Amino acid sequence: MTAKPDVPGAVANANIDIKKRYDLVLIEMSTFQLSFKTTLGFVSIIERDGYITNINFRKVIKQKTSSQLLNAKDQIKKFLNKKLKQLNFKTKAIGSKTQLKVWNQIKKINYGKTVSYNYISKKTKIHPRHVGRICGENKLLLFIPCHRVIRSDGLLGGFSAKQGIKLKSKILKIEELNK
């Protein structure tokens, strides 16, 4: 016979903790990540539940691959080597309604073109500085091409990836040379 806990609800809380741990294991099991070297440095991709949710310029140590990640890797390499102008794989942008509104507008920017934060602001009715902040929160670099959003005076503005505007400039040069 098991002893009754001294604290009311302790058994229920223990069950919740077990469920949380089980959910974390399930999340971990359905999460895959891959890093690979490109001409611009390491790119990492994360897939959750069949959707690419993160693309960034850094290296992850713990890797677990999938066919979806390998497809995304192939497309990103072709994109950065001027052999592909549009990435086409299943993604899931995770963000607020406002973020999704801005990112959806940014996805409409054509390859090799740039628009200003102010242009995106007018299209979405969101202040240009807020647009810039939302660009910085983009987890799907290259797929949501925030690198194509620049300042109204023609300067690059910012870029959230490692190497910042230096990397943004290199990506824009790749696109410019491959129009």
Backbone as JSON, one array per atom type, in Angstrom:
{
  "sequence": "MTAKPDVPGAVANANIDIKKRYDLVLIEMSTFQLSFKTTLGFVSIIERDGYITNINFRKVIKQKTSSQLLNAKDQIKKFLNKKLKQLNFKTKAIGSKTQLKVWNQIKKINYGKTVSYNYISKKTKIHPRHVGRICGENKLLLFIPCHRVIRSDGLLGGFSAKQGIKLKSKILKIEELNK",
  "N": [[0.84, -1.17, 0.0], [0.56, 2.24, -0.83], [1.91, 5.2, 0.63], [0.05, 8.04, 1.74], [0.43, 11.26, 0.35], [1.77, 14.08, 2.17], [1.07, 16.6, 1.38], [-1.78, 18.09, 0.07], [-2.95, 17.28, -3.17], [-0.47, 16.59, -4.14], [0.07, 14.19, -5.49], [-1.34, 14.57, -7.87], [0.11, 16.75, -8.91], [2.57, 15.51, -9.27], [1.9, 13.74, -11.3], [1.37, 15.59, -13.34], [3.93, 16.66, -13.69], [5.22, 14.39, -14.71], [3.81, 14.13, -17.12], [4.58, 16.54, -18.37], [7.32, 16.05, -18.67], [7.15, 13.85, -20.42], [5.94, 15.09, -22.64], [8.03, 16.83, -23.32], [9.94, 14.98, -24.14], [8.62, 13.94, -26.38], [8.56, 16.28, -27.97], [11.29, 16.66, -28.32], [11.87, 14.32, -29.73], [10.56, 14.79, -32.14], [11.95, 16.84, -33.22], [14.4, 18.0, -35.36], [17.73, 18.79, -36.32], [20.23, 20.43, -38.26], [23.45, 21.33, -39.34], [25.5, 22.99, -41.69], [28.29, 23.77, -43.8], [28.74, 26.73, -45.68], [29.48, 29.07, -48.34], [29.19, 31.42, -46.98], [29.6, 30.86, -44.35], [28.61, 28.82, -41.51], [25.38, 27.34, -41.72], [22.42, 26.7, -40.02], [19.63, 24.57, -39.64], [16.43, 24.0, -38.36], [13.95, 21.6, -37.8], [10.64, 21.05, -36.91], [8.11, 18.86, -36.2], [7.72, 18.22, -38.95], [7.96, 20.66, -40.26], [10.07, 23.31, -41.33], [11.37, 25.44, -38.99], [13.34, 27.14, -38.17], [16.04, 28.93, -39.56], [19.29, 29.76, -39.55], [22.45, 31.53, -39.26], [24.74, 29.93, -37.95], [26.48, 27.41, -36.08], [25.33, 24.26, -35.04], [25.91, 21.78, -32.61], [24.8, 19.28, -31.76], [23.29, 17.11, -33.84], [20.58, 15.91, -35.78], [19.19, 14.44, -38.41], [16.82, 14.72, -41.18], [14.73, 13.87, -44.02], [13.39, 16.14, -44.86], [15.02, 18.2, -43.82], [17.37, 17.68, -45.28], [16.5, 18.24, -47.86], [15.92, 21.0, -47.58], [18.5, 21.9, -46.98], [19.85, 21.32, -49.4], [18.48, 23.06, -51.15], [19.09, 25.58, -49.98], [21.88, 25.64, -50.25], [22.05, 25.67, -53.07], [20.75, 28.11, -53.53], [22.54, 29.94, -52.3], [24.68, 29.5, -53.95], [23.96, 30.61, -56.31], [22.23, 29.15, -57.97], [19.59, 28.81, -57.6], [16.66, 30.66, -57.18], [14.48, 30.9, -55.51], [13.41, 29.67, -52.44], [11.79, 26.67, -51.59], [10.24, 24.98, -49.5], [8.56, 23.23, -46.83], [7.57, 25.37, -44.33], [7.17, 26.84, -41.07], [6.32, 29.69, -39.69], [6.71, 31.07, -36.58], [5.05, 33.24, -34.6], [3.61, 36.41, -33.51], [0.43, 37.87, -34.54], [1.0, 40.34, -35.67], [3.77, 40.09, -36.28], [3.64, 37.99, -38.16], [2.15, 39.23, -40.15], [3.93, 41.22, -41.06], [6.13, 39.59, -41.88], [4.89, 38.08, -43.9], [4.44, 40.07, -45.78], [7.07, 40.75, -46.39], [7.91, 38.41, -47.61], [6.94, 38.74, -50.14], [8.72, 40.27, -51.54], [10.62, 40.48, -54.4], [13.23, 38.4, -55.69], [16.53, 39.63, -55.73], [15.75, 42.24, -55.47], [15.2, 45.18, -53.43], [13.44, 46.68, -50.7], [12.29, 49.4, -48.66], [12.2, 49.75, -45.05], [10.25, 51.53, -44.48], [8.53, 51.24, -46.68], [7.48, 48.65, -46.22], [6.27, 49.27, -43.84], [4.22, 51.04, -44.66], [2.67, 49.3, -46.2], [1.8, 47.46, -44.3], [0.82, 48.98, -42.27], [2.26, 49.43, -39.94], [4.56, 50.83, -37.7], [7.74, 51.96, -39.01], [10.08, 51.46, -37.42], [9.21, 49.46, -35.77], [8.77, 47.53, -37.69], [11.43, 47.05, -38.4], [12.35, 45.94, -35.99], [10.82, 43.62, -35.93], [11.81, 42.35, -38.19], [14.31, 41.69, -37.19], [13.58, 39.67, -35.48], [13.02, 37.53, -37.01], [13.06, 34.12, -37.61], [13.43, 32.54, -39.77], [15.61, 32.94, -41.67], [16.66, 33.92, -44.93], [14.52, 32.36, -46.15], [12.28, 33.88, -45.32], [12.88, 36.77, -46.53], [14.38, 38.97, -45.0], [16.73, 40.23, -45.42], [16.41, 41.7, -47.67], [15.22, 44.02, -46.97], [15.77, 47.36, -46.46], [17.13, 50.55, -45.33], [15.44, 53.72, -45.84], [17.17, 55.61, -46.88], [18.87, 54.14, -48.41], [20.93, 52.84, -47.13], [22.0, 49.81, -45.48], [20.83, 49.17, -42.98], [19.97, 47.02, -40.31], [20.86, 43.58, -39.42], [20.0, 40.48, -38.18], [21.5, 38.15, -38.02], [24.57, 36.37, -37.24], [27.5, 38.2, -37.86], [26.05, 40.28, -38.87], [25.34, 43.25, -40.69], [27.35, 42.93, -42.53], [27.1, 40.3, -43.45], [24.51, 40.51, -44.48], [24.97, 42.24, -46.61], [26.59, 40.6, -48.22], [24.77, 38.56, -48.94], [22.91, 40.05, -50.39], [24.55, 40.82, -52.49], [25.03, 38.37, -53.75], [22.45, 37.88, -54.75], [22.15, 40.14, -56.38], [24.12, 39.77, -58.33], [23.06, 37.65, -59.66], [20.72, 38.18, -61.02]],
  "CA": [[0.0, 0.0, 0.0], [1.38, 3.45, -0.9], [1.61, 6.22, 1.65], [-0.61, 9.25, 1.25], [1.32, 12.42, 0.46], [1.42, 15.05, 3.2], [0.55, 17.82, 0.76], [-2.93, 17.8, -0.8], [-2.69, 17.52, -4.59], [0.91, 16.26, -4.49], [0.05, 13.13, -6.5], [-1.77, 15.2, -9.12], [1.24, 17.53, -9.41], [3.58, 14.56, -9.74], [1.43, 13.27, -12.61], [1.57, 16.67, -14.3], [5.35, 16.7, -13.98], [5.52, 13.26, -15.6], [3.27, 14.47, -18.43], [5.45, 17.57, -18.95], [8.54, 15.38, -19.12], [6.78, 13.04, -21.58], [5.76, 16.02, -23.74], [9.35, 17.29, -23.73], [10.56, 13.89, -24.89], [7.97, 13.93, -27.7], [9.05, 17.44, -28.72], [12.67, 16.38, -28.69], [11.88, 13.26, -30.73], [10.07, 15.29, -33.41], [12.78, 17.98, -33.6], [15.63, 17.62, -36.05], [18.54, 19.96, -36.66], [21.35, 20.14, -39.13], [24.33, 22.45, -39.68], [26.38, 22.71, -42.83], [29.17, 24.89, -44.17], [28.47, 27.38, -46.97], [30.44, 30.14, -48.65], [28.96, 32.5, -46.03], [29.74, 30.34, -43.0], [27.7, 27.72, -41.18], [23.94, 27.54, -41.69], [21.72, 25.67, -39.24], [18.21, 24.46, -39.92], [15.7, 23.2, -37.37], [12.64, 21.12, -38.23], [9.76, 20.57, -35.85], [6.84, 18.28, -36.68], [7.62, 18.24, -40.4], [8.09, 22.01, -40.79], [11.27, 24.06, -41.0], [10.98, 26.55, -38.13], [14.48, 28.03, -37.95], [17.21, 28.93, -40.44], [20.17, 30.83, -39.09], [23.86, 31.42, -39.6], [25.56, 29.48, -36.84], [26.7, 25.96, -36.1], [24.84, 23.5, -33.9], [26.74, 20.59, -32.39], [23.95, 18.09, -31.72], [22.56, 17.06, -35.1], [19.71, 14.78, -36.07], [18.71, 14.87, -39.72], [15.6, 14.17, -41.77], [14.66, 14.15, -45.46], [12.97, 17.55, -44.99], [16.22, 19.01, -43.6], [18.29, 17.49, -46.4], [15.92, 18.99, -48.97], [16.15, 22.42, -47.3], [19.95, 22.13, -47.11], [20.15, 21.32, -50.82], [17.96, 24.3, -51.73], [19.85, 26.73, -49.46], [23.19, 25.63, -50.92], [21.83, 26.13, -54.45], [20.42, 29.53, -53.42], [23.77, 30.68, -52.01], [25.6, 29.3, -55.08], [23.34, 31.27, -57.47], [21.59, 28.16, -58.84], [18.18, 28.77, -57.24], [16.24, 32.01, -56.78], [13.4, 30.87, -54.52], [13.38, 28.49, -51.59], [10.44, 26.11, -51.63], [10.06, 23.83, -48.62], [7.52, 23.48, -45.82], [8.02, 26.14, -43.17], [6.16, 27.33, -40.13], [6.79, 30.87, -38.97], [6.07, 31.15, -35.28], [5.08, 34.62, -34.16], [2.34, 37.08, -33.26], [-0.27, 38.3, -35.76], [1.75, 41.47, -36.23], [4.98, 39.56, -36.89], [3.27, 37.22, -39.35], [1.73, 40.21, -41.15], [5.17, 41.82, -41.61], [6.89, 38.56, -42.58], [4.19, 37.74, -45.15], [4.71, 41.16, -46.73], [8.48, 40.63, -46.79], [8.03, 37.27, -48.53], [6.53, 39.19, -51.47], [9.82, 41.01, -52.19], [11.24, 39.66, -55.44], [14.67, 38.08, -55.66], [17.38, 40.66, -56.32], [15.17, 43.57, -55.22], [15.12, 45.61, -52.05], [12.46, 47.7, -50.35], [12.63, 50.03, -47.38], [11.38, 49.48, -43.87], [9.11, 52.43, -44.63], [7.62, 50.62, -47.65], [6.8, 47.57, -45.49], [5.45, 49.97, -42.87], [3.0, 51.54, -45.33], [1.87, 48.14, -46.63], [1.26, 46.75, -43.14], [0.33, 49.98, -41.29], [3.04, 49.23, -38.71], [5.66, 51.81, -37.67], [8.99, 51.43, -39.6], [11.01, 50.92, -36.4], [8.64, 48.18, -35.34], [9.07, 46.62, -38.81], [12.83, 46.68, -38.23], [12.47, 45.02, -34.84], [10.23, 42.34, -36.35], [12.82, 41.72, -39.07], [15.33, 41.13, -36.31], [13.03, 38.5, -34.79], [12.79, 36.51, -38.03], [13.8, 32.88, -37.37], [13.55, 31.81, -41.03], [16.46, 33.74, -42.54], [16.67, 33.56, -46.34], [13.18, 32.0, -46.59], [11.62, 35.18, -45.17], [14.1, 37.5, -46.91], [14.55, 40.27, -44.35], [17.94, 40.86, -45.96], [15.97, 42.57, -48.76], [14.62, 45.23, -46.4], [16.85, 48.31, -46.16], [16.68, 51.87, -44.89], [14.94, 54.6, -46.9], [18.29, 56.34, -47.48], [19.68, 53.21, -49.19], [21.86, 52.08, -46.28], [21.48, 48.47, -45.22], [20.09, 48.99, -41.72], [20.54, 45.95, -39.5], [20.63, 42.18, -39.78], [20.09, 39.78, -36.89], [22.4, 36.99, -38.06], [25.97, 36.56, -36.91], [28.17, 39.04, -38.85], [25.2, 41.43, -39.11], [25.16, 43.85, -42.02], [28.37, 42.4, -43.44], [26.47, 39.13, -44.04], [23.38, 41.01, -45.27], [25.57, 42.77, -47.84], [27.04, 39.46, -49.05], [23.59, 37.89, -49.49], [22.36, 40.94, -51.43], [25.47, 40.75, -53.65], [24.73, 37.09, -54.42], [21.22, 38.08, -55.51], [22.39, 41.18, -57.39], [24.92, 39.19, -59.41], [22.34, 36.52, -60.25], [19.38, 38.62, -61.48]],
  "C": [[0.89, 1.24, 0.0], [0.94, 4.45, 0.14], [0.95, 7.42, 0.99], [0.38, 10.41, 1.35], [0.81, 13.38, 1.53], [0.74, 16.29, 2.62], [-0.61, 17.46, -0.15], [-2.58, 18.14, -2.25], [-1.29, 17.13, -5.04], [0.95, 15.19, -5.57], [-0.34, 13.72, -7.85], [-0.62, 16.0, -9.73], [2.34, 16.62, -9.94], [3.19, 14.03, -11.12], [1.62, 14.34, -13.69], [3.04, 16.75, -14.68], [5.76, 15.58, -14.92], [5.02, 13.56, -17.01], [4.14, 15.53, -19.11], [6.73, 16.94, -19.48], [8.28, 14.54, -20.36], [6.61, 13.93, -22.81], [7.1, 16.54, -24.24], [10.08, 16.23, -24.54], [9.96, 13.82, -26.29], [8.45, 15.08, -28.57], [10.46, 17.17, -29.21], [12.74, 15.33, -29.8], [11.44, 13.79, -32.1], [10.83, 16.54, -33.87], [14.08, 17.46, -34.2], [16.41, 18.89, -36.32], [19.79, 19.54, -37.38], [22.14, 21.42, -39.36], [25.19, 22.03, -40.85], [27.13, 23.98, -43.21], [28.77, 25.4, -45.56], [29.56, 28.41, -47.21], [30.32, 31.31, -47.68], [29.12, 32.07, -44.58], [28.74, 29.22, -42.76], [26.25, 28.19, -41.2], [23.36, 26.39, -40.9], [20.24, 25.74, -39.56], [17.59, 23.59, -38.83], [14.33, 22.86, -37.95], [11.89, 20.63, -37.01], [8.47, 20.09, -36.48], [6.65, 18.42, -38.19], [7.75, 19.6, -41.05], [9.44, 22.6, -40.4], [10.83, 25.27, -40.21], [12.1, 27.54, -37.89], [15.52, 27.82, -39.04], [18.07, 30.07, -39.94], [21.62, 30.54, -39.44], [24.67, 31.18, -38.34], [25.68, 27.97, -36.94], [26.08, 25.34, -34.85], [25.65, 22.21, -33.81], [25.9, 19.32, -32.49], [23.07, 18.08, -32.97], [21.76, 15.77, -35.23], [18.97, 15.16, -37.34], [17.43, 14.17, -40.15], [15.61, 14.49, -43.26], [14.26, 15.59, -45.72], [14.17, 18.48, -44.82], [17.2, 18.89, -44.76], [17.81, 18.22, -47.64], [16.17, 20.49, -48.79], [17.62, 22.77, -47.46], [20.33, 22.23, -48.57], [19.69, 22.63, -51.48], [18.75, 25.52, -51.26], [21.23, 26.79, -50.1], [23.08, 26.13, -52.36], [21.54, 27.63, -54.47], [21.7, 30.35, -53.23], [24.83, 30.52, -53.1], [24.99, 29.78, -56.4], [22.68, 30.3, -58.44], [20.09, 28.06, -58.58], [17.8, 30.15, -56.72], [15.14, 32.03, -55.74], [13.45, 29.55, -53.75], [11.95, 28.0, -51.49], [10.4, 24.82, -50.8], [9.07, 24.23, -47.54], [8.12, 24.2, -44.61], [6.84, 26.47, -42.28], [6.78, 28.48, -39.36], [6.0, 30.96, -37.67], [6.2, 32.58, -34.78], [3.68, 35.16, -33.92], [1.67, 37.43, -34.59], [0.48, 39.41, -36.45], [3.02, 40.99, -36.92], [4.65, 38.83, -38.19], [2.84, 38.15, -40.49], [2.96, 40.82, -41.85], [5.93, 40.78, -42.43], [6.21, 38.15, -43.88], [4.39, 38.82, -46.2], [6.14, 41.07, -47.25], [8.67, 39.48, -47.77], [7.64, 37.64, -49.96], [7.62, 39.95, -52.22], [10.52, 40.07, -53.16], [12.74, 39.5, -55.22], [15.45, 39.21, -56.34], [16.87, 42.08, -56.13], [15.25, 43.9, -53.74], [13.98, 46.61, -51.9], [12.85, 48.26, -48.99], [11.72, 49.54, -46.26], [10.11, 50.31, -43.95], [8.07, 51.86, -45.6], [6.8, 49.51, -46.97], [5.84, 48.19, -44.47], [4.13, 50.44, -43.49], [2.09, 50.39, -45.74], [1.17, 47.46, -45.46], [0.62, 47.67, -42.1], [0.97, 49.76, -39.91], [4.24, 50.16, -38.78], [6.96, 51.19, -38.21], [9.98, 50.85, -38.58], [10.52, 49.58, -35.87], [8.87, 47.12, -36.42], [10.51, 46.13, -38.68], [13.04, 45.7, -37.1], [11.93, 43.64, -35.21], [11.15, 41.61, -37.33], [13.89, 41.03, -38.24], [14.89, 39.88, -35.56], [12.74, 37.34, -35.74], [13.67, 35.29, -37.76], [14.01, 32.07, -38.65], [14.36, 32.64, -42.04], [16.55, 33.1, -43.93], [15.27, 33.21, -46.85], [12.24, 33.2, -46.46], [12.77, 36.18, -45.35], [14.23, 38.9, -46.31], [15.82, 40.98, -44.83], [17.6, 41.81, -47.11], [15.31, 43.85, -48.28], [15.76, 46.14, -45.93], [16.26, 49.64, -45.69], [16.23, 52.71, -46.09], [16.07, 55.36, -47.6], [19.24, 55.43, -48.27], [20.71, 52.44, -48.37], [21.19, 50.78, -45.86], [20.61, 48.35, -43.98], [20.75, 47.88, -40.93], [20.28, 44.58, -40.08], [20.94, 41.36, -38.54], [21.08, 38.62, -36.87], [23.8, 37.38, -37.61], [26.63, 37.27, -38.1], [27.3, 40.2, -39.33], [25.14, 41.94, -40.54], [26.22, 43.41, -43.02], [27.8, 41.17, -44.18], [25.3, 39.55, -44.94], [23.88, 41.51, -46.63], [26.0, 41.64, -48.78], [25.85, 38.74, -49.69], [22.98, 38.74, -50.6], [23.24, 40.93, -52.67], [25.24, 39.47, -54.44], [23.5, 37.27, -55.3], [21.41, 39.08, -56.65], [23.13, 40.61, -58.59], [24.18, 38.1, -60.17], [20.94, 36.9, -60.73], [18.99, 37.98, -62.79]]
}
